[in-house]
Amino acid sequence: MTWDAFLDQVGQWLDGRRLLSPDRSWVVGVSGGPDSTLLLHVLCELARRERLAWRLHAAHFHHGLRGAEADADAAFVSELADQLDLPYFVERANIGAVVAVEGGSMEEVARRLRYDFLERVALKTGSDLVAVAHHADDNAETVLHRICRGTGLRGLIGIHELRPIRPDSHIRLVRPFLAQRRATIEAQCAARGITMRQDATNQSMEFTRGRIRHRVMPVLRELLNPQVDDALLRLSEHARLLGSYLEDAAARTFDSLVISEGPGCIVLNTRALLLKQRIIQAEVVRRAMNLLMGGEQDLSFAHIEAVLRLAEDPGSGKEVHIPGPFVVRKQYDRLEFRPLTEPEPALEVPQVFVACPGKTTLSVLGLELHAELIAPTREELDAARRNKNRLEEWLDWERITPPLLVRGRRDGDRFRPLGGPGAKTIGDFFTEQKVDPALRARTGILCDQVGPLWVMPLRIDERAKLRSTTRRVVRLVLTPLPQPATGGA
């Protein structure tokens, strides 16, 4: 392949992703090896040939692992950037020391710190694109590695050609060589006389990628399929197409299942969710979490299954914690997704005696209770029954044993809900009424010396209801306390 043909291929790849616009700022990750060195040359040449006003920045991450050899890599990239008249950024780390403190593998830690560095350079230079030089052979090896570890459909896609550098970042990571083979890249370097560095660790068997590249892949080519690389890349492409279809289907389904959606909570209809196919259920759950956290999350199949098992559980009030961190809570027919925050301290409703007649402030509940004793006419009693208001109740005073008080629910509290068949615990009443567990501790109970009279503002006790023989009534009205003023002089 000629140099111009190679440039055409990369240019068309970029153009197909709308990345060939004239005014771009790029950070190019350059290790000094053949792939990244050629990538820097290609982007410079495309900018010149297409007359693009690109601002290119070379960035090199020194891992602090290979002594003088790594120092020489950094010096080489510095000289290359100087030759191409490009700004140069370098950062040195001690990966071994970080692993010793934080744990994890050398490969994982090095990758994380390298991308953190590239993102910082992008922010510093005002760049929205970070280019790295992964190619098709890297992708084939990645797919094989994930198959061996155990993966789902998303893992089979392999390396993404274009994605945010972090889930919530506006900076995109671009891999312009992902459709190119290693042999093609090396041939272009040789034909152009491009000098580069060779990283000895690429030949090492110490790291997983080296073992896959130099041991596993050759055996597969020899014993199973000489074109195993192509087969893995076809599998990757099929997975990408199927994944794209499922994402679209999940988006449509998600919209039909949403009960409420806001920056701090997404609520789905559990019953409707469970009517969908399992794969769509999983994609809907994944979408809810991604939307909540503002980008693609690293969620395993086990995490998704834990949420779906929660949805299938016939109980209510249960929850699972998912990395992110999320909490997913099942509330009857609602599945609530929230970011995990520090738990609020348990709220206790203090016991407060009610002024009757008079006004009683219930600070913890944010309410004021107005009580007055009246002797209503028959017409007024009938009107009170017809015009029921959740925040106003009329109770038969002659069936009450004063004094009245308001307190929180206690274990074993029982009452006979108005219109119900018999007595039950207030806890069972909450369950039947599908009261959110978080609200149960914030519910005031109006009591006399016999027991509960009004689970405010849900239901009164049968014994205090108005009857045709009622002569004296205590009229109770709840009003919200005014909110304190904020700001202003």
N, C-alpha and C positions, 0 to 999 in steps of 0.2 A: 504494500500500500504506500502511495506517495505521501509526502508531508502535507500537501494541499488537500488530498483526499481525507487524510486523518483529521485535519483541521475542520473540513466540511462536516465530518461525522459528529465531532464534538460540538461544533456550532449548531448543527441541526438539533442535537439532543438538548442543548440549552434553549434554543428557540422554541422547541416543542413544550417547554416548561415556562415559557415567557420570562426567561432570564437573560435574553440577549438585548435588553433595552439599553439605550446609549448612556444613561447616567446611573452607574452602579458603583457602589463601594464594596470591595471584597477584602476579606482576610483569607489568606491561603496558608493552610498548615503545611509546612515543609520540614520533613525530617532530614533531607539530604539524599534519600534513596532514589532509585530510578523513577518510581511512580510519582512522588510528590514533586521532584525536580522537573520532570516533564510537564506536569500539570501547571506549574508556574510559568514555564516557557509557553505553553499552549495558550493560557489566558492572556499573557502579554501579546502574543502574536495575533490572536483573535481581535483584541482591542485595537491593535495597529491596523490590521487588514480591513476590519469593518468600520474603522474610524469611530470607535466607541470611546466616550469620555470616562472610561473606567478608572477608579482609584484603587489600585492594588496594593496590598500590604502583606509582606512575608512575615510569618510567625513561626518560631521554632521553640519547641518545648524540650528542655534538657532534663532527662529523667534522673540524672545523678547515679546511674547504675554501671556505666562502662568506662569510668575513669578517663584516661587520655583520649581514648577512641571517641567517646561522647563529646569531649571538648573539641576535637577535630571536626566532628559533625557540625557543631554550632558555628565554628569558624568558617566552615565551607558555606553554610547557608548565609552567613553574614556577607561573605565575599560575593556570592551569587546575587543577593539583593542589591549590593553595591553596583555590580556589573549591569544589572537591569534597571538601575536608578529607581529602586523601590524602597520605601520605608521598611525598617527591619525591627522586629520585636522578639525578644528572647526572655525566657524565664527558666530558672533552674530550681529543681525540686530534689528531695531525697526520698524517693519512693520507698526504699527499704525501711527508713525510719517511720514513715507514715503507716506502713503495713504493720510494723512492730507495735505501734500504739493503737491503731484503729482496727486491725485485723483485715481479713479479706485476702484475695489473691493479688499478686503483683500486677497481673494483666488488668484486673478490674479497677484497682486503685489508679494505675497509670492512665487508663482510659478516662476515668472521671476527672482527674486533675488536669489532663491535657485539654479536655473540652471546656473545663472551667476557665483555663488560661485563654483559649481561643475566644470564648465569649467575652472575657474582660477586654481583650484587644479590640473586638468588634464594637463594644460599647465605647471604648476610648476613641476609636477612629470614626464613629458614626456609621459603621458598616452594618448592613442587614443580611449579608450573606457570608458564610464561612465555607470555603471549599476544602475538601480533603480528597485523597487520591485512591480510595478503595475501588477495586476493579472487579470484574466478573468472577475471576478465580477466587478472590476473597469471599465473594458471596456464596459460591458453591461450597467452600469449606465451612462457612458459617451455617448453611442449611444442614450439612451433614452433621456438624457438631450438635446442633439443636435436636436433630432426629435421634441421635445417640443418647442425649440427656433426657429426652422426652419432651415433646412440644405439641402445641395445638396449631390451628390454622395460621395464626398470626406469626408464630415462630418460623413456619415454613416459608414465609415471604422473604426471610433473610434480612439483608441490609437494605434499609430504606434509601431511595435515591434523593429524597427531599423531605425534610421534616424539621420542626423546631428544635433548636439545640437543647432546649429544656422544655418541659411541658407548657410552662407559662411565659415563654420568651417569644419576642417578635423576631428574633434572629434565627435565620434558617440555615440548616446544615445541608450542603449540596455536595453530591458526589458525581461530577461530570464524567468520570471514567467507568462508571458502574456497568456500562454495556461493552467495555473494552476488555480483551483478554491480556493476561500478563505478557504473553509472547509478543503481542502486537506492540505493547508499550516498550518492551526492551528492544524490539527491532527499530522502533522510531528513535530511541535514544542513540542506538548504534549508528543509524543512518545519518543522524544530524550531528554526530560527534559530541553529544552532550555528556559532559563529565558528571559523575555522581559519586556518592558514598555507598558503601556496602555495609549494612548492619550485620555483624557476625551472629547476633541473636536470632536472625531469620533462619539460620541453618541449625540452630540449637534445638535439642529435643527436650529442653527443660520446660518449655511452655506448651500449653495444649495446642495452640495453632501450629507450632512447628511440628509436633508429632502427627497432626492430621495431614499437613502438607507433605511431609517427607516420608512418612511411614504408611499411614492409612490409605491415602489417595492412590499412591503407586500400586499397592496391593489390590485395591478395587479395580484399577485400570487393567491390571494383569490378569486377575482371576475372574472378574465378573463382567466388566463392560469397559472397553477402551475409551468410550465417550461418556464416562460417568459424570464428568464435569458438566457436559451439555444436558444430561438427564436431570441433574440436580437444579440447573438453571431453569429448565422447562417446568419442573415442579414448583420452583419459586414463582415463576410467572403465573402458573395456574392458580396458586394460592393467592397471589395478589389480585387477580381478576375476581375470584370467588369472594375474597375478603371485601373488595369494593362493592360487590353486589349485596353482600350481607349488611354492610354499613348503611347502604341506601335503604334496604328493607327495614333495618332496625330504626332508622331515623323516622320513617313513616309510621311505624308501629308505636314508637316512643311518643310521638305527638298525640296519638289516639289514647294513650294510657295516662297522660299527665293530668293529675288533679290540681297540682299547683307547682309553680317553678319560680324560684327566686335565687338571689345570690348566696343565701345561706341554707337553702333546703330545697330538695326536689321530692315530691310525693307522687307515687304511682298507684294506680288501681291494681291491687294484688290479684283480685279475682279475674279481671280481664287479662292480666299478664299470664296467668297460669293456663289460659285457654290457647296460648300461642305455642308453636313448635319450640322444642327445647333450645335449639340453636338461636332462634330469634329472642327467646327469653334471655339467654346469656348475653347477646349483643345489646339488648335494651339495658340490662344492668350495667354493662361496661360503659355504654353511652351516658347513662345517668351520672356515673362517677367521673367520667372525663369532663362532662359539662360543669359539674359542681366544682372541680378543681382547676378548670381553665386549660385543659390540655390532656394529651395522652398519658395515662398512668400505667405503671408497671404492675399489672394485675395478672395473677396466675389463674389457671383453670380451677384450682382448689379454692381461691378467693371467690370466684364467680359462683361455684357450686355451693359454697357456704351461704351465700345470699339467697340462692334459689331454694335451698332446703329451709331457710327461714321463712320464705314466702309460702312454702307448702305446709309449714307447721300450722295445725289448726288453732293453736293458742294465740294469745296476744300479749303485748308488752315485752316481748323478747327482742334481743338485739345481737348483732355480731359486729366485731371490730375488724376493719380491713386496712392494710397499709395504705398510707396516703397522707395523714390518717383519716379514715372515715368511721362513722358509726351508722349502721343500717338498722332501723327499728321497725318491727311489725306491730301495727296498731289496727287490729281487726282487718278491714279490707284495704288498708293503706300500708304502703311500704315507703318509709321515710329515709332519705339519704341526707346526712349532714356531715360537715367537717367535725372531727373530734376535738372538743374543747374541754377545758377544765370543768369538772362537774360543779354545778351550782350548790352552795351549801343547803342542806335540808331546811325547809321552811317549817317553822312551828307557829301555828295560830294560837296566840296566848288567850287565856280565858278572860273575857271582859263581861262585866255585868251590864245589863241593858237598862238605861233610864226609861221608865215607862210611867207617865208620858215623858218625852224628851228626845234628845239627839245623842247618839253614841258613835264615837269615832272608832273605826276598825282599821287602824293604820296599816297593818300587815296586809290586809286584803285590799287596801286602797278604796275603802267604801265608808259611807256614813249611813247609819241606820236611824230612821225617824220612826218613833212609836207614839201612837195616840189611842186613847180609849174613846169609843163612840157607841152610841145607841142608835143604830140605823133603823130606818123604816123598812117595811117589807119591800117596797120598790127599790130602795137602795141595796138591799141584800140581793135581790134578783139581778140588779145591774152589775153588782160586784162579781157574781158568778159568770155572767155573760162576758164581761170585759176583762178577762183575766190578763194580767201583766206579769212577766217573769220576775220583775223587780218589785212587785207589790203583792202582798198577801194579806187577807183578812182571816183572823183566827177567832174561834169561839172562846172568849175570855173566861167563861164560866167552866170550861173544861180544862183550864190551865192552872197549874200550881206554881205561882210565882215564888221567888224572883226569876226573871228571864236572864239568860246569859248566852254569849256566843263563844265557841271554842272550836278547836280542830277535831277531826275524827279520832276516835279511840278504838282500839281493838275490841271487838265484841259489840260495838254500837249497833242497836237494832231499832227499826221503826217499821210502821205499816204504811207504805207509800199510798197516797190518795188514789183511789180507783183500783188498787191492786188486790190480789186474792188473799193476802195474808202478810204477816211480818217477815222481815228478812234483814240480814246484816246490811249496813250501809255499803260495805265493801262489795257485796253481791249486787247491790243496786247500781253502784258505779260501773261494774262489769256489764250489766244488762244495758245500761245507758251509753256504753262505749265511751266513758270519760277517760281522757288521756291520763295515764299514770302521773305525769308531771303536774296535772291540774288537781289531782285528788288531795295532795297535801296543801293546796291553796284554797280549799273549799271550807267555808265556815258552816258550823252546825249550830242553829238556834235551839236551845234546850230550856225546859223548865225543870222543876225538881223531880219530875218523873222520868224524863228522858228527852230524846230528840223530837223537835216539833217541825223543823224546816231545814232541809238540806239546801242551803242557799246557792243559787236561786232555782234549784231543779224541781223539788217536790216537797209538799207538806205532809205531815202525818195525818192519817185518817181520823184520829181521835179529836183533832182540833178543827175539823172542817165545819163550814157553816151548815146549819140545819134550819128546818122551818121553825124550831123552837128557840133559835138563837136570839138573845136579847142584848147582850153586850159583846162588843168586838174590839180586839186590839188590831189596829191598822198599822202594818209594817211596810215601810218604803225604803229601798236601797238606792242610794245615789253615789256616783263615783266622786271621790275626793278630787279637788282641783289640783292640776299638776303645778309644781313649783316653777316660777318664772326663771328663765335662763338668759344670760347676756343682758345687754343694755346698761345704761347708766342711770 
